[in-house]
């Protein structure tokens, strides 16, 4: 992502960004149920600042979709300066705060979003308005860890052998990903997303940023625009999946990446092969086979629909954080921080304290 493409809004101490509450409509979309509004509050504290410090947080999706409308984003950096950077192509909003050497860095981000369960009816001919060629080309591009050549393309061609339509190819890749991967609970965070390494090493285990990145890369390699959608689980599942929702109002460890594939008749279609594998591993009593009724139900549901107990952040990859001296991030859905000594490990509670709390408003 080119930093020069950003539009920046600068302020000190506190700022607020508000989007229209108007809800989007898409011709091929069938949203299930009513809109629900949530308030999500992220609070960050650097426990061992050294020299000039920075903290970065992902803002909710900066565009309206059939499943999410971002109502407002407010942020406060006590003792520092804070700004919001936006990148339209990847729907990325970055809240960045900078603190002087004598400051005690804290950052608070309060977001309100409206969410609605989302499904695309793939059983009949769709009538979706076409996406722009610029948008589709952007989501066909390879990235650092998601190439579209070599073993990635070879694998996709084998997975889609015999498929003649885009929907058949997208479904074949989804089924291949479910059959040939597994969720590895030992992976830190949401994974690295290095799909060439997965395929070349034969190590097909990972978490959502690995398994859904594989789906995205395989799609792109056979000409299907696809994208990661990075976000956060913020509520329990009303579909009965304990493994796919929060048990409390604490979302600190709720980060989750989903995926979408573009099909010309239907528009952007929601998918999530990684969560099929999560259900198989974690849904009580655990270690369920793919033939299990609950896993099969999730497998059918997660090609073409999402339960929106989850908030989207962005579609971005290879993210350059404004003012950072570190390498670009593979993806951005965890709080990030940096001092004069370098990048802070977001999974290290001794140096980096943060909490994400959620409240349903309506």
Protein Blocks (a to p, Z undefined) as FASTA:
>chain_A
ZZklpccdddehiacddddfbdcddfkbccehjddddddddddddfbgghjadddddddd
fbdcfkbccfbdcdddehiacdddddfklopacddddddfkbccdddddddddddddddd
fkbccfbdcddfklmmmmmcccfklccehjllmmmmmmmgoiabfklmmmmmmmmmmmmg
ccdfkbghjbjopaklmmmnopagdcfklmmmmmmmmmmmnopacdddddddfbdcfeop
aklccfblcfklmgccddddddfklopadddfklmmmmmmmmcgbjiafklmklmmmmmm
mgopacdfbccfblcehiacehiabdcdfbdcbdcdddfkbccdfklmkloccddddddf
ZZ
